[in-house]
Structures are given as structure tokens and as C-alpha cells.
Amino acid sequence: MAERALEVSLDAALPAELAVGSGTALFVNGTCFAPGRRVVALSLLVDGDEQPVMAHAMPRLDLLRVRGAPASYRSGFWGIARVSGGRGRAAAVELGLRARLDDGGTATARLARIPLAPSVAAAADGAPEVAICMATYDPPMDLFRRQIDSIRAQTHRDWLCVVSDDCSPPERFAELRGALAGDPRFVLSRAPRRLGFYRNFERALSLAPAGARYVALADQDDSWNPEKLATLVAEIGDARLIYSDMRVVRANGEVVAETYWGLRRNNHADMSSLLVTNSVTGAAALFPRDLLDDALPFPPAQFPHFHDHWIALCALACGEIRYVDRPLYDYVQHGDAFVGHARANRMPSLRERFGRLRVDPRERVRLWREHYFGDACRLIQFATVLQLRCGERMSAPKRRALERFTRGDRSLLPVGRLALSGAREIVGQRRETLGGEWMLMHAFAWRHLLGATARDRPQRRLRMDALPPFASDPSTAATRDDPGRR
């Protein structure tokens, strides 16, 4: 039987290039239908390898209104394309779709040929015990100079600091260069194009000297206690990462909080908890350099990811995370911060939650849809990359935790677990993920409800739509924040 035509469009642009490392994963979503036929099964093609999608034949009112063709209504799809490592001399990843139709035929469509990203060469030779990796973008120079002075004042002297600047304005970059001039322990490197804080921290880590024993992350405007590096190096032992508490201050030095953990329980040992809500702040952390073998390259920036969350998950996947229960630096909280201390540790009260019940049910369902695409799929991408890179080395409980989470998209049992954990937080038995599990429960519930209610034609009463909340590449959300302004 002749292969039929397949009409495909993507809701979000795929990356212009892809860094694979030992494995990575792409989130692919859009619409796909065969005029005059029903798609009964849909798979992603990754270099010819067939992989099942997470969902297909989902309702899309937007496309039906534009095209008018009945087949276009049940056209929504999304999935995770797993890209294996060890690609040898391959220059690109070929991505496509294959549909099986109700008449027994098949149809394929080419989605993209994504070039592989070139590797970044280390910025400096040598073998310092600690490579400090700092990401900058247009920092306030008084705070930047104070941070540089606090690094120079470290009692642990065997370090080198690599600074990756994310295309600061020329006059500001000249000031950065002047502040570091004459000190060979600082290496300043300017990114070739604007990256956003997530990708700029990835670049900073890629520039760390290969001979370093440990790596520490630094924001551009904090202030380290003199013993910060010495304490972390002395206490890390055989852990895969160590981090400390911090004092939260404003730019003028006013103390906001003497500890970061006054409002929330710090759990850095449970894989499920850490996946749902990060507890490791990058600027508080130090880890062995070989952790970068798992952490780099970062997963594609298709969601508003955070670098420290990814690094913490990589560390916990194959080892232990340790915590120093005292502040070792001042974390500067800016007034315009995208994520700050109060916001990051706030959990809605029961009164607020009951108040939301008065909101139009359609608005609540739309919010669940946003959480599904923006949070559940974001964490599924992280979990998938972890499984690709670390799966064989993870303990059975950690591996099961990731598998259980990713099954939430197709099974109700993990959704029930999330509901139970979230309920315990809401009634005050613990305050760890700040309601993250409750939010994810609603996100996965939306996904299951969508699949259960989908019909061949729009329904008048229960009419749900699989249109993602983003109309263009959501990676732009990751540039809303700059390093040091969180």
C-alpha cells in the first residue's frame, strides 16, 4: 500500500543545535494528521529509531477552526525524543514522525535535522584544587567587586575562577575586565551570543580546567565568608556534592533572613522530593569535577530549567549529597528577583486553596494544563536524561523513583502517590516540596482527563483542548532572570 501524506506542524521550535554528551532528550509537540484517515499509532523517529510518543490524537480546537478538516481535530501530539550518546562522527540528529493509519498504511514526516553542537574548550590549563565557575551578565559593579574581593580573601588558596560573561554591554564588559586585571587566578571569557543564565552557567562549567579536583559555582553579586571553600573541601568526603546554608540579604546589606531554611524542611536525600522541588542552591555548592561527566551538557533549554536543580539531581543519582548547617555566604536578594527567598519558600495556605475553589472551573483546568506542559513535562525531560546517563549506576530505589514519576503520564497509580504526598504537606505534616506534588497531581490528572474525554468531534459540555500554553519556543523564559538576581 502506498505511503500516505502526513500533515505536521510544531508548536515550539526545536533547538538550532543539540549537545548530546552521553545522552539527552528533546521535548517535541505539535499537530499531526493524515487527511481522510485516522492515525491509530504515532512514533518519533530519532535517526530512524522508532520511539513511542507520550500522547497523540489529542483534541486541538485551534487547528480545527483554521483547517476545518474533521481529521485535524484529533491531531495534538507530544513526546520525548531520546538521543543516545556515543554518536561518533555524526554531524546531526535526524528527527521525524511515523504514523500508522486505520487502513493499515503508514505515513512519515521529517521534522528536523539538528546539527550537533561543538564542544567548548577549557579556558585555562593547570590543576587547581577548586575551579570556581561564575556566570555574569551586566552586574552591579559595586556588588561584583565585593564578590571578587570575597573570593580573593578565601582561606583556601588553591583555586582558579573562570568567569563566563553573557554578552554584557561593551562598557560593562570593559569594567569586568578591569576589575579582574592583574590577577591571573581569574579568567574572563565572553560568550559569542546571549545565552540566558541556564546556558551561561553550562558554558562556565565547560570552561573549568580539566585538572581541577573540585568545582564550585559563584553568582556575580553575593559575598562569600572567608572560610567557605575551606569548609566545603574539608567536609565533602566521598559525597557527590556538598552545599551550605546561606544568609539572605538585600543589596544594601540589610538582612532578610539569617538562614535560608527557616520556612521549609531541607531534604537533599530523597530523589522524588528533589525532583519535584530543588533544595540545592548552586552558589552554596561544591562537587568533584567528574560530576560534570554526567551533568554536561545540560538538557535542552526547552523549558525554564535551573542549572542548580539539574546538577543536584545528577549528584544524587549516583551518590550522596551533604549539607553544612551554617551560612557560608551572603546571598543577595534583589527586589526584582524572578525567584527569591520568600517566593521560593512560600506555600499557599488552606484558606487560599479553598478560596480558589470559587474560580471558574475552566480557569482551573487551564491552569492544570499549564502545569502539565510547563512543570510535569519539564521534569519528565530531566528524569529521562538522568535515566539515559546514570540509569545503570543508580540504586534501585532512585531508579524506581524516576520511573514512577515518568509513569504518571500513563498510569493513575503515581498520580495517587503525588496526591497523598501533597495532602500531607497541605495539612502541615511536613513542609518540604511546598505543594509541588499537589500541583503535579493536578497536572497529571488533567492529562488523564484529557485522554478519557477526547471525542472525534468537540463536545458542548466537557470540551478540553490540548493546545500548549506556549505559542513559541519557551526557552526564552529562561532569559527572564540573570545570574545573581534570583
C-alpha positions as CSV (number, residue, x, y, z in Angstrom):
1,M,0.0,0.0,0.0
2,A,1.4,3.4,-0.9
3,E,2.5,5.6,1.9
4,R,0.1,8.5,2.6
5,A,0.7,12.1,3.2
6,L,1.1,13.3,6.8
7,E,0.5,17.0,7.7
8,V,2.6,18.1,10.7
9,S,3.3,21.4,12.5
10,L,5.3,22.0,15.6
11,D,4.0,24.2,18.5
12,A,7.5,25.2,19.6
13,A,10.7,25.5,17.7
14,L,13.3,22.7,18.1
15,P,16.8,23.8,19.2
16,A,19.0,25.2,16.5
17,E,21.8,22.8,17.7
18,L,22.0,19.9,20.1
19,A,24.7,18.9,22.6
20,V,24.2,15.2,23.3
21,G,27.0,14.1,25.6
22,S,26.3,10.6,26.9
23,G,22.6,11.1,26.1
24,T,19.9,13.7,26.1
25,A,16.2,14.2,25.4
26,L,14.1,16.6,23.3
27,F,10.5,17.5,24.0
28,V,8.6,17.5,20.8
29,N,5.0,18.7,20.5
30,G,2.6,19.8,17.8
31,T,-0.1,18.6,15.5
32,C,-0.1,15.6,13.1
33,F,-2.9,14.1,11.0
34,A,-3.5,12.3,7.7
35,P,-6.3,13.8,5.6
36,G,-9.1,11.3,5.2
37,R,-7.6,8.7,7.5
38,R,-7.4,8.1,11.3
39,V,-3.9,7.9,13.0
40,V,-4.1,4.9,15.2
41,A,-0.4,5.0,16.4
42,L,2.3,7.6,16.3
43,S,6.0,7.3,16.9
44,L,9.0,9.6,16.9
45,L,11.9,8.7,14.6
46,V,15.3,9.5,16.0
47,D,18.0,8.7,13.4
48,G,15.5,6.1,12.1
49,D,14.9,4.6,15.6
50,E,11.2,4.4,16.3
51,Q,10.1,5.6,19.8
52,P,6.6,5.9,21.1
53,V,5.1,9.4,21.8
54,M,3.6,10.3,25.1
55,A,0.3,11.3,23.5
56,H,-1.4,11.5,20.1
57,A,-4.9,12.1,18.7
58,M,-5.4,14.8,21.4
59,P,-8.1,17.5,20.7
60,R,-7.0,20.7,19.1
61,L,-9.8,23.2,18.6
62,D,-7.3,25.8,17.2
63,L,-6.4,23.7,14.2
64,L,-10.0,22.6,13.5
65,R,-11.0,26.3,13.3
66,V,-8.2,27.0,10.9
67,R,-8.4,23.9,8.7
68,G,-12.0,22.8,9.0
69,A,-11.0,19.2,8.2
70,P,-12.5,16.7,10.7
71,A,-9.2,14.8,10.9
72,S,-7.4,17.9,12.1
73,Y,-9.3,18.0,15.4
74,R,-7.7,14.8,16.9
75,S,-4.2,15.9,15.9
76,G,-2.4,17.0,19.0
77,F,0.7,15.1,20.0
78,W,3.8,15.3,22.2
79,G,6.6,13.1,23.3
80,I,10.2,12.8,24.4
81,A,12.8,12.0,21.8
82,R,15.6,10.1,23.4
83,V,19.0,10.8,21.8
84,S,21.7,8.3,22.8
85,G,25.3,9.2,23.3
86,G,28.4,7.9,21.5
87,R,27.5,9.5,18.2
88,G,30.9,9.1,16.7
89,R,31.3,11.3,13.6
90,A,27.7,12.0,13.1
91,A,27.1,15.7,12.3
92,A,23.4,15.9,13.2
93,V,20.4,14.2,14.6
94,E,17.6,13.4,12.2
95,L,14.1,13.7,13.7
96,G,10.8,12.6,12.2
97,L,7.4,11.1,12.8
98,R,5.8,7.8,11.6
99,A,2.1,7.2,11.8
100,R,0.2,4.0,11.4
101,L,-3.3,4.6,9.9
102,D,-6.6,2.8,10.2
103,D,-6.4,1.4,6.7
104,G,-3.2,-0.5,7.6
105,G,-0.9,2.0,5.8
106,T,1.8,4.2,7.2
107,A,2.9,7.8,6.7
108,T,6.1,9.6,7.7
109,A,7.2,13.2,8.0
110,R,10.6,14.7,8.5
111,L,10.7,17.2,11.5
112,A,14.2,18.5,11.6
113,R,17.9,17.8,11.0
114,I,19.5,19.3,14.2
115,P,23.3,19.9,14.0
116,L,25.4,18.7,16.9
117,A,26.8,21.5,19.0
118,P,30.6,21.9,19.0
119,S,32.3,21.2,22.3
120,V,33.7,24.1,24.4
121,A,37.4,24.0,25.1
122,A,38.6,24.6,28.7
123,A,39.5,28.2,29.4
124,A,42.8,27.5,31.3
125,D,45.4,25.0,31.9
126,G,46.6,23.8,35.2
127,A,45.2,21.8,38.1
128,P,43.8,24.0,40.8
129,E,42.1,22.1,43.6
130,V,39.0,24.2,43.1
131,A,37.7,25.6,39.9
132,I,35.2,28.4,40.6
133,C,32.8,28.9,37.8
134,M,31.0,32.2,37.7
135,A,28.3,33.4,35.3
136,T,27.8,37.1,34.7
137,Y,25.5,39.5,32.9
138,D,25.6,43.2,33.4
139,P,26.3,43.0,37.2
140,P,26.1,46.0,39.5
141,M,29.8,46.7,39.7
142,D,29.9,47.6,43.4
143,L,28.5,44.1,44.2
144,F,30.7,42.4,41.6
145,R,33.8,43.9,43.1
146,R,32.7,42.9,46.6
147,Q,32.2,39.3,45.4
148,I,35.6,39.2,43.7
149,D,37.2,40.5,46.9
150,S,35.5,37.9,48.9
151,I,36.8,35.2,46.6
152,R,40.3,36.6,46.8
153,A,40.0,36.5,50.6
154,Q,39.3,32.8,50.8
155,T,41.5,31.0,53.4
156,H,41.7,28.1,50.9
157,R,44.2,29.4,48.4
158,D,44.4,26.8,45.7
159,W,41.7,27.9,43.3
160,L,41.1,29.4,39.9
161,C,38.0,31.3,38.9
162,V,36.5,31.1,35.4
163,V,34.1,33.9,34.5
164,S,31.7,33.4,31.6
165,D,30.1,36.7,30.6
166,D,26.8,36.5,28.8
167,C,27.3,39.4,26.4
168,S,27.2,42.3,28.9
169,P,27.1,45.7,27.3
170,P,30.6,46.6,26.0
171,E,31.1,49.3,28.6
172,R,30.2,46.9,31.4
173,F,32.3,44.1,30.0
174,A,35.3,46.5,30.0
175,E,34.6,47.2,33.7
176,L,34.6,43.5,34.4
177,R,37.9,43.1,32.6
178,G,39.3,46.0,34.6
179,A,38.2,44.6,37.9
180,L,39.9,41.3,37.2
181,A,43.0,42.7,35.5
182,G,46.4,41.8,37.0
183,D,45.1,38.7,38.8
184,P,46.0,35.5,36.8
185,R,43.7,33.5,39.1
186,F,40.7,34.9,37.2
187,V,40.0,34.0,33.5
188,L,37.3,36.1,31.8
189,S,35.6,34.7,28.7
190,R,32.8,36.4,26.7
191,A,30.0,34.2,25.2
192,P,29.7,34.5,21.4
193,R,25.9,35.3,21.8
194,R,23.3,35.9,24.5
195,L,22.6,32.5,26.3
196,G,20.5,33.2,29.3
197,F,21.6,32.2,32.8
198,Y,20.9,28.5,32.4
199,R,23.1,28.1,29.3
200,N,25.7,30.6,30.6
201,F,26.3,28.5,33.7
202,E,26.6,25.5,31.4
203,R,29.3,27.4,29.5
204,A,31.1,28.4,32.7
205,L,31.3,24.8,33.8
206,S,32.5,23.7,30.4
207,L,35.4,26.2,30.8
208,A,36.6,24.7,34.1
209,P,40.2,23.4,33.9
210,A,40.3,19.7,33.3
211,G,42.8,19.1,36.0
212,A,40.7,20.7,38.8
213,R,39.7,18.4,41.7
214,Y,36.5,20.2,42.7
215,V,34.2,22.7,41.1
216,A,32.3,25.5,42.9
217,L,29.6,27.8,41.5
218,A,29.5,31.5,42.1
219,D,26.9,34.2,41.5
220,Q,28.1,37.6,40.3
221,D,27.0,39.6,43.3
222,D,27.0,37.5,46.5
223,S,29.6,37.8,49.2
224,W,31.5,34.7,50.5
225,N,32.7,34.1,54.0
226,P,36.5,33.7,54.1
227,E,36.2,30.0,55.1
228,K,33.6,29.0,52.6
229,L,35.8,27.0,50.2
230,A,37.9,25.6,53.0
231,T,34.9,24.3,54.9
232,L,33.3,22.7,51.9
233,V,36.5,21.0,50.8
234,A,37.2,19.7,54.3
235,E,33.7,18.3,54.8
236,I,32.7,16.8,51.4
237,G,34.4,13.4,52.0
238,D,33.1,10.9,49.4
239,A,29.9,12.8,48.7
240,R,29.0,13.8,45.1
241,L,28.1,17.3,46.2
242,I,28.1,19.4,49.3
243,Y,26.3,22.7,50.0
244,S,25.8,25.1,52.8
245,D,23.2,27.3,54.3
246,M,23.3,31.0,53.4
247,R,22.3,34.3,54.9
248,V,19.8,36.2,52.8
249,V,20.5,39.9,52.4
250,R,19.4,42.8,50.3
251,A,21.8,44.7,48.0
252,N,22.4,47.3,50.7
253,G,23.4,44.6,53.3
254,E,20.1,44.6,55.1
255,V,19.5,41.0,56.5
256,V,16.3,39.4,55.1
257,A,16.9,36.0,56.9
258,E,19.7,34.5,58.9
259,T,19.1,31.1,57.3
260,Y,17.5,30.0,54.0
261,W,15.7,27.1,55.7
262,G,13.6,28.9,58.3
263,L,10.3,28.2,56.4
264,R,11.0,24.8,54.8
265,R,12.4,21.4,55.6
266,N,15.6,20.7,53.7
267,N,15.5,17.3,52.1
268,H,18.5,16.6,49.9
269,A,18.5,12.7,50.2
270,D,15.2,11.7,48.6
271,M,15.1,11.5,44.8
272,S,11.4,12.1,44.4
273,S,11.4,15.1,46.7
274,L,14.5,16.7,45.0
275,L,13.0,16.1,41.5
276,V,9.7,17.9,42.5
277,T,11.4,20.8,44.3
278,N,15.0,21.7,44.3
279,S,16.8,22.3,47.7
280,V,20.3,22.9,46.4
281,T,21.3,26.5,45.6
282,G,24.2,26.5,43.1
283,A,26.2,29.2,44.8
284,A,26.2,27.2,48.0
285,A,27.6,24.1,46.4
286,L,30.9,22.3,45.7
287,F,31.3,19.0,43.9
288,P,34.0,16.7,42.4
289,R,34.8,17.8,38.8
290,D,34.0,14.3,37.5
291,L,30.3,15.1,38.2
292,L,30.5,17.2,35.1
293,D,30.8,13.9,33.1
294,D,27.1,13.4,33.9
295,A,25.9,16.9,34.2
296,L,27.3,18.3,30.9
297,P,25.9,19.1,28.5
298,F,22.7,20.4,30.2
299,P,19.4,19.1,28.9
300,P,18.0,21.2,26.1
301,A,16.6,24.6,27.3
302,Q,13.1,24.0,26.1
303,F,11.7,24.8,29.5
304,P,12.6,27.4,32.2
305,H,15.2,25.0,33.7
306,F,17.6,25.9,36.5
307,H,21.2,24.8,36.4
308,D,21.5,24.1,40.2
309,H,18.4,21.8,40.1
310,W,20.0,19.7,37.3
311,I,23.4,19.5,39.0
312,A,21.8,18.4,42.3
313,L,19.8,15.6,40.5
314,C,23.0,14.4,38.8
315,A,24.8,14.3,42.1
316,L,22.1,12.4,44.0
317,A,21.5,10.0,41.1
318,C,24.9,8.3,41.7
319,G,25.8,9.2,45.2
320,E,25.2,11.2,48.3
321,I,24.6,14.9,48.9
322,R,25.9,16.5,52.1
323,Y,24.8,19.7,53.9
324,V,26.7,22.2,56.1
325,D,24.2,23.5,58.5
326,R,25.5,27.1,58.8
327,P,25.7,30.1,56.5
328,L,28.9,30.3,54.5
329,Y,28.0,33.3,52.4
330,D,25.5,36.2,51.9
331,Y,23.0,35.5,49.2
332,V,21.9,38.9,47.7
333,Q,18.2,39.0,47.1
334,H,17.3,41.8,44.6
335,G,13.9,43.4,44.7
336,D,13.2,42.4,41.1
337,A,14.3,38.8,41.5
338,F,12.5,36.2,39.4
339,V,12.8,33.6,42.2
340,G,13.6,34.9,45.7
341,H,13.8,33.6,49.3
342,A,10.2,34.4,50.3
343,R,8.7,33.3,47.0
344,A,10.8,30.1,46.8
345,N,9.7,29.1,50.3
346,R,6.1,30.2,50.2
347,M,3.3,27.7,50.3
348,P,-0.4,28.7,49.8
349,S,-2.5,28.4,53.0
350,L,-5.6,26.2,53.2
351,R,-7.6,29.4,53.2
352,E,-6.1,30.4,49.9
353,R,-6.7,27.0,48.4
354,F,-10.3,26.9,49.4
355,G,-10.7,30.4,48.0
356,R,-9.5,29.2,44.6
357,L,-12.5,26.8,44.5
358,R,-14.6,29.9,43.7
359,V,-12.6,30.4,40.5
360,D,-14.3,29.4,37.2
361,P,-13.6,25.7,36.7
362,R,-12.5,26.3,33.2
363,E,-9.8,28.6,34.5
364,R,-8.6,25.9,37.0
365,V,-8.5,23.4,34.2
366,R,-6.4,25.8,32.0
367,L,-4.0,26.2,35.0
368,W,-3.7,22.4,35.3
369,R,-2.8,22.3,31.6
370,E,-0.1,25.0,32.1
371,H,1.4,23.0,34.9
372,Y,1.3,19.8,32.9
373,F,3.3,21.3,29.9
374,G,5.4,23.7,32.0
375,D,6.2,21.5,35.0
376,A,5.3,17.8,34.5
377,C,6.9,17.6,31.0
378,R,9.9,19.7,32.2
379,L,10.6,17.2,35.0
380,I,9.9,14.2,32.7
381,Q,12.6,15.6,30.4
382,F,15.1,15.9,33.4
383,A,14.2,12.3,34.6
384,T,14.6,10.9,31.1
385,V,18.1,12.4,30.7
386,L,19.1,11.1,34.1
387,Q,18.0,7.6,33.1
388,L,20.0,7.8,29.9
389,R,23.2,9.0,31.5
390,C,23.1,7.4,35.0
391,G,20.4,4.6,34.9
392,E,22.8,1.7,35.2
393,R,24.7,3.3,38.1
394,M,21.7,4.4,40.1
395,S,20.5,2.4,43.1
396,A,17.2,0.6,42.6
397,P,15.2,2.9,44.8
398,K,16.4,6.0,43.0
399,R,15.8,4.4,39.6
400,R,12.3,3.4,40.7
401,A,11.6,6.9,41.8
402,L,12.3,8.3,38.4
403,E,10.4,5.6,36.6
404,R,7.4,6.1,38.9
405,F,7.4,9.8,38.1
406,T,7.5,9.3,34.3
407,R,4.7,6.7,34.5
408,G,2.4,9.5,35.9
409,D,1.7,10.4,32.3
410,R,0.2,7.0,31.5
411,S,-0.8,5.5,34.9
412,L,-3.0,6.7,37.7
413,L,-1.1,5.0,40.5
414,P,1.8,7.5,40.5
415,V,-0.8,10.3,40.4
416,G,-2.3,8.9,43.6
417,R,1.1,8.9,45.3
418,L,1.6,12.5,44.4
419,A,-1.9,13.3,45.8
420,L,-1.1,11.6,49.1
421,S,2.3,13.3,49.5
422,G,0.8,16.7,48.5
423,A,-2.1,16.3,51.0
424,R,0.4,15.7,53.8
425,E,2.1,19.0,53.0
426,I,-1.2,20.9,52.8
427,V,-2.3,19.7,56.3
428,G,1.0,20.6,57.7
429,Q,2.6,17.2,58.4
430,R,5.7,18.4,56.5
431,R,6.8,21.4,54.5
432,E,9.3,20.1,52.0
433,T,8.2,20.5,48.4
434,L,5.9,23.5,49.1
435,G,2.9,21.9,47.5
436,G,4.8,20.8,44.4
437,E,3.4,17.3,44.5
438,W,-0.1,18.6,44.8
439,M,0.4,20.8,41.7
440,L,1.8,17.9,39.7
441,M,-1.1,15.7,40.8
442,H,-3.4,18.2,39.1
443,A,-1.2,18.4,36.1
444,F,-1.2,14.6,35.5
445,A,-4.9,14.4,36.3
446,W,-5.5,16.9,33.5
447,R,-3.6,14.7,31.2
448,H,-5.6,11.6,32.1
449,L,-8.9,13.5,31.9
450,L,-8.0,14.9,28.5
451,G,-7.4,11.4,27.2
452,A,-10.5,10.0,28.7
453,T,-12.8,12.7,27.4
454,A,-11.4,13.1,23.9
455,R,-14.0,12.5,21.1
456,D,-13.9,12.8,17.4
457,R,-15.9,16.0,17.5
458,P,-15.9,18.9,20.0
459,Q,-18.3,18.3,22.9
460,R,-20.6,21.1,24.2
461,R,-20.3,20.2,27.9
462,L,-16.9,18.7,28.6
463,R,-14.7,20.1,26.0
464,M,-10.9,20.1,26.7
465,D,-8.1,21.2,24.5
466,A,-4.5,20.1,24.2
467,L,-3.2,23.4,23.0
468,P,0.1,24.1,24.9
469,P,0.3,27.4,26.9
470,F,3.3,28.5,24.8
471,A,3.0,29.7,21.3
472,S,6.7,29.9,20.6
473,D,9.9,28.5,21.9
474,P,9.5,28.5,25.7
475,S,13.3,28.6,26.2
476,T,13.0,32.4,26.1
477,A,11.5,32.1,29.6
478,A,14.9,31.1,30.9
479,T,16.3,34.6,30.0
480,R,14.0,36.4,32.3
481,D,16.4,36.1,35.1
482,D,20.1,36.8,35.3
483,P,22.7,35.1,37.4
484,G,22.8,36.6,40.8
485,R,19.3,38.1,40.6
486,R,17.3,35.1,41.7
